[in-house]
Amino acid sequence: MKRASKIIPFSFVVIWAPVLYGWSQYTELPSRMATHWGVNNTPNGWLPKAVAIYGIPVLMTVLQLIVVGASRLSAQRKGAVSRFERMCYAIIPLMMVVLYFATIQANLGRTVDIRRVAILVVALLFMGMGNFLPTVPAGSNTTLNGMRTAAANPHTWPRVARRLGYTMVGGGVVLLASLLTPPMGSVVALVVAIVALLGVTWWGYRVSTEDN
């Protein structure tokens, strides 16, 4: 709990720190900034400069507040899951730092492969969550919605958690490998990773309900 009390404020500092870079480049940026790209790395979504520079951190802050609030509420009801919680606290700040800097660079006219940047972030999240998921004890509310039924069964949850962890880490490795392929390869890898995770989640649900 003491460590979490230090990590939580620091996570908000990390979210807002990149704004200094955006502010320093403000006059060089276009009035309408590209903020979304298609698979072929072509922009297909824009925001006014001020909204992109200052609004995105606000959105990320709100999302982080939701993550922290849900995690603290779960800890009060079911007990803390410190390692997995710390991993969850890092998700939004990591996305903010990497994607914010990539967005600024792309709008400054630098060559940035947004597809590879985004897939790298997703792959790291898959691998990080997959590594820590087996540390979540049975009965915790910290798990994802689709896993809560499986996590409620203390007899089957360790086996389910390990298989879910392996699946997420494996999906992350597949996504990393897709960085060496054309854009469609990353789309296929992401679909495969998500389908595999949903399949294992369904298997865990069936195993846990049959054991009851």
PyRosetta script that sets phi, psi and omega in degrees:
from pyrosetta import init, pose_from_sequence

init()
pose = pose_from_sequence("MKRASKIIPFSFVVIWAPVLYGWSQYTELPSRMATHWGVNNTPNGWLPKAVAIYGIPVLMTVLQLIVVGASRLSAQRKGAVSRFERMCYAIIPLMMVVLYFATIQANLGRTVDIRRVAILVVALLFMGMGNFLPTVPAGSNTTLNGMRTAAANPHTWPRVARRLGYTMVGGGVVLLASLLTPPMGSVVALVVAIVALLGVTWWGYRVSTEDN")
pose.set_psi(1, -41.2)
pose.set_omega(1, 179.7)
pose.set_phi(2, -63.8)
pose.set_psi(2, -40.4)
pose.set_omega(2, 179.7)
pose.set_phi(3, -65.8)
pose.set_psi(3, -40.0)
pose.set_omega(3, 178.9)
pose.set_phi(4, -62.5)
pose.set_psi(4, -37.6)
pose.set_omega(4, -179.6)
pose.set_phi(5, -63.9)
pose.set_psi(5, -22.9)
pose.set_omega(5, 176.0)
pose.set_phi(6, -88.5)
pose.set_psi(6, -37.5)
pose.set_omega(6, -176.6)
pose.set_phi(7, -69.4)
pose.set_psi(7, -39.4)
pose.set_omega(7, -175.6)
pose.set_phi(8, -60.2)
pose.set_psi(8, -53.1)
pose.set_omega(8, 178.1)
pose.set_phi(9, -60.8)
pose.set_psi(9, -38.1)
pose.set_omega(9, -179.7)
pose.set_phi(10, -63.0)
pose.set_psi(10, -34.5)
pose.set_omega(10, -179.7)
pose.set_phi(11, -62.6)
pose.set_psi(11, -35.0)
pose.set_omega(11, 178.4)
pose.set_phi(12, -73.5)
pose.set_psi(12, -32.8)
pose.set_omega(12, 174.9)
pose.set_phi(13, -62.6)
pose.set_psi(13, -43.1)
pose.set_omega(13, 179.7)
pose.set_phi(14, -63.2)
pose.set_psi(14, -39.2)
pose.set_omega(14, 179.6)
pose.set_phi(15, -62.0)
pose.set_psi(15, -40.4)
pose.set_omega(15, -174.7)
pose.set_phi(16, -91.1)
pose.set_psi(16, -17.2)
pose.set_omega(16, -178.8)
pose.set_phi(17, -57.4)
pose.set_psi(17, -41.9)
pose.set_omega(17, -179.6)
pose.set_phi(18, -62.6)
pose.set_psi(18, -18.6)
pose.set_omega(18, -179.7)
pose.set_phi(19, -61.9)
pose.set_psi(19, -28.8)
pose.set_omega(19, 176.6)
pose.set_phi(20, -59.7)
pose.set_psi(20, -39.2)
pose.set_omega(20, 177.3)
pose.set_phi(21, -68.4)
pose.set_psi(21, -43.7)
pose.set_omega(21, 177.6)
pose.set_phi(22, -60.3)
pose.set_psi(22, -41.5)
pose.set_omega(22, 178.7)
pose.set_phi(23, -64.2)
pose.set_psi(23, -39.1)
pose.set_omega(23, -179.0)
pose.set_phi(24, -68.0)
pose.set_psi(24, -24.7)
pose.set_omega(24, -179.0)
pose.set_phi(25, -104.2)
pose.set_psi(25, 9.9)
pose.set_omega(25, -169.6)
pose.set_phi(26, -57.4)
pose.set_psi(26, -46.3)
pose.set_omega(26, -176.1)
pose.set_phi(27, -70.0)
pose.set_psi(27, -21.0)
pose.set_omega(27, -179.2)
pose.set_phi(28, -86.8)
pose.set_psi(28, -13.4)
pose.set_omega(28, -175.5)
pose.set_phi(29, -85.9)
pose.set_psi(29, 150.9)
pose.set_omega(29, 177.9)
pose.set_phi(30, -68.8)
pose.set_psi(30, 158.9)
pose.set_omega(30, -178.2)
pose.set_phi(31, -65.9)
pose.set_psi(31, -30.7)
pose.set_omega(31, 174.2)
pose.set_phi(32, -117.2)
pose.set_psi(32, 118.8)
pose.set_omega(32, -175.6)
pose.set_phi(33, -100.9)
pose.set_psi(33, 136.4)
pose.set_omega(33, 172.8)
pose.set_phi(34, -69.2)
pose.set_psi(34, 129.4)
pose.set_omega(34, -178.7)
pose.set_phi(35, -127.6)
pose.set_psi(35, -0.8)
pose.set_omega(35, 178.7)
pose.set_phi(36, -146.5)
pose.set_psi(36, 140.0)
pose.set_omega(36, -177.1)
pose.set_phi(37, -129.1)
pose.set_psi(37, 150.0)
pose.set_omega(37, 174.5)
pose.set_phi(38, -82.6)
pose.set_psi(38, 180.0)
pose.set_omega(38, -178.4)
pose.set_phi(39, -60.5)
pose.set_psi(39, -31.9)
pose.set_omega(39, -178.6)
pose.set_phi(40, -85.6)
pose.set_psi(40, 14.7)
pose.set_omega(40, 176.7)
pose.set_phi(41, 69.3)
pose.set_psi(41, 22.0)
pose.set_omega(41, 177.6)
pose.set_phi(42, -99.2)
pose.set_psi(42, 129.1)
pose.set_omega(42, -179.7)
pose.set_phi(43, -60.7)
pose.set_psi(43, 136.6)
pose.set_omega(43, 176.1)
pose.set_phi(44, -137.2)
pose.set_psi(44, 15.7)
pose.set_omega(44, 176.8)
pose.set_phi(45, -155.0)
pose.set_psi(45, 137.0)
pose.set_omega(45, -176.3)
pose.set_phi(46, -134.3)
pose.set_psi(46, 156.7)
pose.set_omega(46, 174.2)
pose.set_phi(47, -137.9)
pose.set_psi(47, 152.4)
pose.set_omega(47, 171.2)
pose.set_phi(48, -56.4)
pose.set_psi(48, 148.2)
pose.set_omega(48, -173.7)
pose.set_phi(49, -55.3)
pose.set_psi(49, -46.7)
pose.set_omega(49, -177.2)
pose.set_phi(50, -63.2)
pose.set_psi(50, -38.1)
pose.set_omega(50, 179.5)
pose.set_phi(51, -66.4)
pose.set_psi(51, -42.2)
pose.set_omega(51, -179.3)
pose.set_phi(52, -65.7)
pose.set_psi(52, -43.5)
pose.set_omega(52, -175.4)
pose.set_phi(53, -72.1)
pose.set_psi(53, -43.1)
pose.set_omega(53, -174.0)
pose.set_phi(54, -108.6)
pose.set_psi(54, -25.9)
pose.set_omega(54, -178.3)
pose.set_phi(55, -75.2)
pose.set_psi(55, -37.1)
pose.set_omega(55, 180.0)
pose.set_phi(56, -61.1)
pose.set_psi(56, -45.1)
pose.set_omega(56, 176.0)
pose.set_phi(57, -60.9)
pose.set_psi(57, -35.9)
pose.set_omega(57, 177.4)
pose.set_phi(58, -62.5)
pose.set_psi(58, -45.1)
pose.set_omega(58, 178.4)
pose.set_phi(59, -60.5)
pose.set_psi(59, -44.9)
pose.set_omega(59, -179.9)
pose.set_phi(60, -64.3)
pose.set_psi(60, -35.2)
pose.set_omega(60, 177.8)
pose.set_phi(61, -64.6)
pose.set_psi(61, -43.4)
pose.set_omega(61, 177.7)
pose.set_phi(62, -61.2)
pose.set_psi(62, -44.7)
pose.set_omega(62, 179.2)
pose.set_phi(63, -62.7)
pose.set_psi(63, -40.2)
pose.set_omega(63, 179.3)
pose.set_phi(64, -66.0)
pose.set_psi(64, -38.1)
pose.set_omega(64, 177.1)
pose.set_phi(65, -61.8)
pose.set_psi(65, -38.3)
pose.set_omega(65, 177.6)
pose.set_phi(66, -65.2)
pose.set_psi(66, -44.4)
pose.set_omega(66, 179.5)
pose.set_phi(67, -61.5)
pose.set_psi(67, -47.7)
pose.set_omega(67, -178.7)
pose.set_phi(68, -64.9)
pose.set_psi(68, -43.9)
pose.set_omega(68, -179.6)
pose.set_phi(69, -61.6)
pose.set_psi(69, -45.6)
pose.set_omega(69, 179.5)
pose.set_phi(70, -64.3)
pose.set_psi(70, -39.6)
pose.set_omega(70, -179.7)
pose.set_phi(71, -66.6)
pose.set_psi(71, -43.0)
pose.set_omega(71, 179.9)
pose.set_phi(72, -67.4)
pose.set_psi(72, -37.8)
pose.set_omega(72, 177.8)
pose.set_phi(73, -64.9)
pose.set_psi(73, -41.8)
pose.set_omega(73, 177.6)
pose.set_phi(74, -63.4)
pose.set_psi(74, -39.9)
pose.set_omega(74, -179.3)
pose.set_phi(75, -64.2)
pose.set_psi(75, -36.3)
pose.set_omega(75, 179.1)
pose.set_phi(76, -68.7)
pose.set_psi(76, -34.6)
pose.set_omega(76, -176.2)
pose.set_phi(77, -85.8)
pose.set_psi(77, -41.1)
pose.set_omega(77, -172.1)
pose.set_phi(78, -119.0)
pose.set_psi(78, -6.6)
pose.set_omega(78, -177.1)
pose.set_phi(79, 100.1)
pose.set_psi(79, 151.0)
pose.set_omega(79, -176.3)
pose.set_phi(80, -73.5)
pose.set_psi(80, 147.4)
pose.set_omega(80, 172.5)
pose.set_phi(81, -122.4)
pose.set_psi(81, 77.0)
pose.set_omega(81, -162.8)
pose.set_phi(82, -55.6)
pose.set_psi(82, -49.0)
pose.set_omega(82, -175.1)
pose.set_phi(83, -65.4)
pose.set_psi(83, -45.6)
pose.set_omega(83, -179.9)
pose.set_phi(84, -67.7)
pose.set_psi(84, -37.4)
pose.set_omega(84, 178.1)
pose.set_phi(85, -62.3)
pose.set_psi(85, -43.7)
pose.set_omega(85, 179.7)
pose.set_phi(86, -62.5)
pose.set_psi(86, -36.1)
pose.set_omega(86, 176.1)
pose.set_phi(87, -63.4)
pose.set_psi(87, -43.1)
pose.set_omega(87, 179.4)
pose.set_phi(88, -63.4)
pose.set_psi(88, -38.3)
pose.set_omega(88, 179.6)
pose.set_phi(89, -64.6)
pose.set_psi(89, -23.2)
pose.set_omega(89, -176.5)
pose.set_phi(90, -86.6)
pose.set_psi(90, -13.9)
pose.set_omega(90, -172.7)
pose.set_phi(91, -63.4)
pose.set_psi(91, -56.4)
pose.set_omega(91, -177.0)
pose.set_phi(92, -62.9)
pose.set_psi(92, -47.1)
pose.set_omega(92, 177.5)
pose.set_phi(93, -58.9)
pose.set_psi(93, -40.4)
pose.set_omega(93, 178.6)
pose.set_phi(94, -61.7)
pose.set_psi(94, -47.1)
pose.set_omega(94, 179.0)
pose.set_phi(95, -60.8)
pose.set_psi(95, -42.0)
pose.set_omega(95, -179.0)
pose.set_phi(96, -60.7)
pose.set_psi(96, -51.4)
pose.set_omega(96, -175.5)
pose.set_phi(97, -61.7)
pose.set_psi(97, -52.1)
pose.set_omega(97, -175.1)
pose.set_phi(98, -66.4)
pose.set_psi(98, -51.3)
pose.set_omega(98, -174.7)
pose.set_phi(99, -71.8)
pose.set_psi(99, -33.5)
pose.set_omega(99, 178.9)
pose.set_phi(100, -65.1)
pose.set_psi(100, -48.6)
pose.set_omega(100, 179.0)
pose.set_phi(101, -63.1)
pose.set_psi(101, -40.6)
pose.set_omega(101, 179.1)
pose.set_phi(102, -63.9)
pose.set_psi(102, -40.2)
pose.set_omega(102, 179.4)
pose.set_phi(103, -64.6)
pose.set_psi(103, -44.4)
pose.set_omega(103, 178.6)
pose.set_phi(104, -60.9)
pose.set_psi(104, -47.6)
pose.set_omega(104, -179.2)
pose.set_phi(105, -60.7)
pose.set_psi(105, -43.4)
pose.set_omega(105, -179.9)
pose.set_phi(106, -63.3)
pose.set_psi(106, -39.1)
pose.set_omega(106, -179.2)
pose.set_phi(107, -77.4)
pose.set_psi(107, -13.5)
pose.set_omega(107, 172.8)
pose.set_phi(108, -85.9)
pose.set_psi(108, 0.3)
pose.set_omega(108, 178.4)
pose.set_phi(109, 91.4)
pose.set_psi(109, 6.9)
pose.set_omega(109, 178.2)
pose.set_phi(110, -78.5)
pose.set_psi(110, 154.1)
pose.set_omega(110, 178.6)
pose.set_phi(111, -78.9)
pose.set_psi(111, 111.5)
pose.set_omega(111, -179.8)
pose.set_phi(112, -132.1)
pose.set_psi(112, 123.3)
pose.set_omega(112, 176.1)
pose.set_phi(113, -87.0)
pose.set_psi(113, 93.2)
pose.set_omega(113, -175.7)
pose.set_phi(114, -61.8)
pose.set_psi(114, -34.7)
pose.set_omega(114, 179.3)
pose.set_phi(115, -59.7)
pose.set_psi(115, -45.8)
pose.set_omega(115, 179.9)
pose.set_phi(116, -67.4)
pose.set_psi(116, -38.0)
pose.set_omega(116, 178.5)
pose.set_phi(117, -63.0)
pose.set_psi(117, -47.1)
pose.set_omega(117, -178.1)
pose.set_phi(118, -64.7)
pose.set_psi(118, -43.8)
pose.set_omega(118, -179.5)
pose.set_phi(119, -65.5)
pose.set_psi(119, -36.7)
pose.set_omega(119, 177.6)
pose.set_phi(120, -61.7)
pose.set_psi(120, -43.6)
pose.set_omega(120, 179.4)
pose.set_phi(121, -62.6)
pose.set_psi(121, -46.5)
pose.set_omega(121, -179.7)
pose.set_phi(122, -62.4)
pose.set_psi(122, -41.8)
pose.set_omega(122, -180.0)
pose.set_phi(123, -62.0)
pose.set_psi(123, -43.6)
pose.set_omega(123, 179.4)
pose.set_phi(124, -64.8)
pose.set_psi(124, -37.5)
pose.set_omega(124, 177.9)
pose.set_phi(125, -66.1)
pose.set_psi(125, -43.6)
pose.set_omega(125, 177.1)
pose.set_phi(126, -58.1)
pose.set_psi(126, -47.2)
pose.set_omega(126, -176.0)
pose.set_phi(127, -69.4)
pose.set_psi(127, -38.9)
pose.set_omega(127, 179.2)
pose.set_phi(128, -66.3)
pose.set_psi(128, -47.3)
pose.set_omega(128, -179.9)
pose.set_phi(129, -67.1)
pose.set_psi(129, -37.5)
pose.set_omega(129, 178.1)
pose.set_phi(130, -64.7)
pose.set_psi(130, -33.0)
pose.set_omega(130, 179.9)
pose.set_phi(131, -70.4)
pose.set_psi(131, -37.2)
pose.set_omega(131, -175.1)
pose.set_phi(132, -95.1)
pose.set_psi(132, -16.2)
pose.set_omega(132, -177.2)
pose.set_phi(133, -57.1)
pose.set_psi(133, -40.7)
pose.set_omega(133, 179.4)
pose.set_phi(134, -63.4)
pose.set_psi(134, -13.1)
pose.set_omega(134, 178.4)
pose.set_phi(135, -83.0)
pose.set_psi(135, -8.3)
pose.set_omega(135, -179.8)
pose.set_phi(136, -76.3)
pose.set_psi(136, 123.3)
pose.set_omega(136, -179.3)
pose.set_phi(137, -75.3)
pose.set_psi(137, 159.0)
pose.set_omega(137, 176.2)
pose.set_phi(138, -61.0)
pose.set_psi(138, 143.3)
pose.set_omega(138, 178.4)
pose.set_phi(139, 89.7)
pose.set_psi(139, -0.7)
pose.set_omega(139, -179.2)
pose.set_phi(140, -80.2)
pose.set_psi(140, 144.5)
pose.set_omega(140, 174.2)
pose.set_phi(141, -88.8)
pose.set_psi(141, 0.7)
pose.set_omega(141, -175.3)
pose.set_phi(142, -74.7)
pose.set_psi(142, -18.4)
pose.set_omega(142, -178.9)
pose.set_phi(143, -71.7)
pose.set_psi(143, 165.1)
pose.set_omega(143, 178.9)
pose.set_phi(144, -66.7)
pose.set_psi(144, 156.1)
pose.set_omega(144, -174.5)
pose.set_phi(145, -51.6)
pose.set_psi(145, -45.7)
pose.set_omega(145, -176.3)
pose.set_phi(146, -69.5)
pose.set_psi(146, -11.7)
pose.set_omega(146, -177.8)
pose.set_phi(147, -103.4)
pose.set_psi(147, -6.4)
pose.set_omega(147, -170.9)
pose.set_phi(148, -66.5)
pose.set_psi(148, -35.7)
pose.set_omega(148, 178.4)
pose.set_phi(149, -63.7)
pose.set_psi(149, -43.2)
pose.set_omega(149, 177.9)
pose.set_phi(150, -65.4)
pose.set_psi(150, -39.5)
pose.set_omega(150, -177.9)
pose.set_phi(151, -69.1)
pose.set_psi(151, -18.4)
pose.set_omega(151, -178.7)
pose.set_phi(152, -75.8)
pose.set_psi(152, -15.8)
pose.set_omega(152, -177.9)
pose.set_phi(153, -98.6)
pose.set_psi(153, 106.7)
pose.set_omega(153, -176.2)
pose.set_phi(154, -68.0)
pose.set_psi(154, -17.1)
pose.set_omega(154, -178.5)
pose.set_phi(155, -80.7)
pose.set_psi(155, -36.7)
pose.set_omega(155, -175.8)
pose.set_phi(156, -104.9)
pose.set_psi(156, -18.1)
pose.set_omega(156, -173.8)
pose.set_phi(157, -59.0)
pose.set_psi(157, -42.4)
pose.set_omega(157, 179.4)
pose.set_phi(158, -56.3)
pose.set_psi(158, -41.6)
pose.set_omega(158, 179.0)
pose.set_phi(159, -68.0)
pose.set_psi(159, -42.3)
pose.set_omega(159, 179.1)
pose.set_phi(160, -65.2)
pose.set_psi(160, -43.1)
pose.set_omega(160, -178.3)
pose.set_phi(161, -62.4)
pose.set_psi(161, -41.1)
pose.set_omega(161, 178.8)
pose.set_phi(162, -63.7)
pose.set_psi(162, -43.7)
pose.set_omega(162, -178.6)
pose.set_phi(163, -67.2)
pose.set_psi(163, -38.8)
pose.set_omega(163, 175.6)
pose.set_phi(164, -63.0)
pose.set_psi(164, -41.5)
pose.set_omega(164, 178.7)
pose.set_phi(165, -61.6)
pose.set_psi(165, -46.8)
pose.set_omega(165, 178.4)
pose.set_phi(166, -60.6)
pose.set_psi(166, -39.5)
pose.set_omega(166, -178.9)
pose.set_phi(167, -65.1)
pose.set_psi(167, -42.8)
pose.set_omega(167, -179.7)
pose.set_phi(168, -68.3)
pose.set_psi(168, -41.6)
pose.set_omega(168, 177.6)
pose.set_phi(169, -64.9)
pose.set_psi(169, -43.3)
pose.set_omega(169, 177.6)
pose.set_phi(170, -61.6)
pose.set_psi(170, -41.1)
pose.set_omega(170, 176.8)
pose.set_phi(171, -61.8)
pose.set_psi(171, -38.6)
pose.set_omega(171, 177.1)
pose.set_phi(172, -63.4)
pose.set_psi(172, -40.3)
pose.set_omega(172, 178.1)
pose.set_phi(173, -64.2)
pose.set_psi(173, -42.5)
pose.set_omega(173, 178.3)
pose.set_phi(174, -61.7)
pose.set_psi(174, -41.9)
pose.set_omega(174, 178.8)
pose.set_phi(175, -64.4)
pose.set_psi(175, -40.6)
pose.set_omega(175, 177.1)
pose.set_phi(176, -62.2)
pose.set_psi(176, -41.2)
pose.set_omega(176, 178.6)
pose.set_phi(177, -63.3)
pose.set_psi(177, -32.0)
pose.set_omega(177, -178.5)
pose.set_phi(178, -68.2)
pose.set_psi(178, -14.6)
pose.set_omega(178, 177.3)
pose.set_phi(179, -64.7)
pose.set_psi(179, -20.1)
pose.set_omega(179, 179.8)
pose.set_phi(180, -90.1)
pose.set_psi(180, 1.1)
pose.set_omega(180, -176.3)
pose.set_phi(181, -110.0)
pose.set_psi(181, 171.0)
pose.set_omega(181, 171.7)
pose.set_phi(182, -62.2)
pose.set_psi(182, 166.2)
pose.set_omega(182, -176.7)
pose.set_phi(183, -51.7)
pose.set_psi(183, -40.6)
pose.set_omega(183, -177.8)
pose.set_phi(184, -63.0)
pose.set_psi(184, -26.5)
pose.set_omega(184, 177.3)
pose.set_phi(185, -63.0)
pose.set_psi(185, -36.5)
pose.set_omega(185, 178.0)
pose.set_phi(186, -69.7)
pose.set_psi(186, -36.4)
pose.set_omega(186, 177.4)
pose.set_phi(187, -62.7)
pose.set_psi(187, -46.6)
pose.set_omega(187, 179.6)
pose.set_phi(188, -62.5)
pose.set_psi(188, -43.8)
pose.set_omega(188, -179.5)
pose.set_phi(189, -61.8)
pose.set_psi(189, -41.1)
pose.set_omega(189, -180.0)
pose.set_phi(190, -66.1)
pose.set_psi(190, -42.1)
pose.set_omega(190, 178.3)
pose.set_phi(191, -62.5)
pose.set_psi(191, -45.0)
pose.set_omega(191, 179.5)
pose.set_phi(192, -60.6)
pose.set_psi(192, -44.6)
pose.set_omega(192, -178.7)
pose.set_phi(193, -63.2)
pose.set_psi(193, -43.0)
pose.set_omega(193, -178.7)
pose.set_phi(194, -68.9)
pose.set_psi(194, -43.2)
pose.set_omega(194, 179.3)
pose.set_phi(195, -62.8)
pose.set_psi(195, -42.1)
pose.set_omega(195, 178.9)
pose.set_phi(196, -62.4)
pose.set_psi(196, -42.0)
pose.set_omega(196, 179.9)
pose.set_phi(197, -66.0)
pose.set_psi(197, -41.7)
pose.set_omega(197, 177.9)
pose.set_phi(198, -64.3)
pose.set_psi(198, -38.1)
pose.set_omega(198, 178.8)
pose.set_phi(199, -64.1)
pose.set_psi(199, -44.3)
pose.set_omega(199, 179.6)
pose.set_phi(200, -68.8)
pose.set_psi(200, -36.1)
pose.set_omega(200, 177.2)
pose.set_phi(201, -62.4)
pose.set_psi(201, -43.4)
pose.set_omega(201, 177.8)
pose.set_phi(202, -64.1)
pose.set_psi(202, -41.4)
pose.set_omega(202, 176.7)
pose.set_phi(203, -60.2)
pose.set_psi(203, -44.0)
pose.set_omega(203, 179.2)
pose.set_phi(204, -62.9)
pose.set_psi(204, -38.0)
pose.set_omega(204, 177.3)
pose.set_phi(205, -63.4)
pose.set_psi(205, -44.4)
pose.set_omega(205, -179.3)
pose.set_phi(206, -65.3)
pose.set_psi(206, -43.7)
pose.set_omega(206, -179.4)
pose.set_phi(207, -61.9)
pose.set_psi(207, -44.0)
pose.set_omega(207, -176.3)
pose.set_phi(208, -70.0)
pose.set_psi(208, -37.8)
pose.set_omega(208, 179.8)
pose.set_phi(209, -73.2)
pose.set_psi(209, -34.8)
pose.set_omega(209, 178.2)
pose.set_phi(210, -69.6)
pose.set_psi(210, -26.7)
pose.set_omega(210, -178.7)
pose.set_phi(211, -79.3)
pose.set_psi(211, -18.8)
pose.set_omega(211, -179.1)
pose.set_phi(212, -74.8)
pose.dump_pdb("model.pdb")
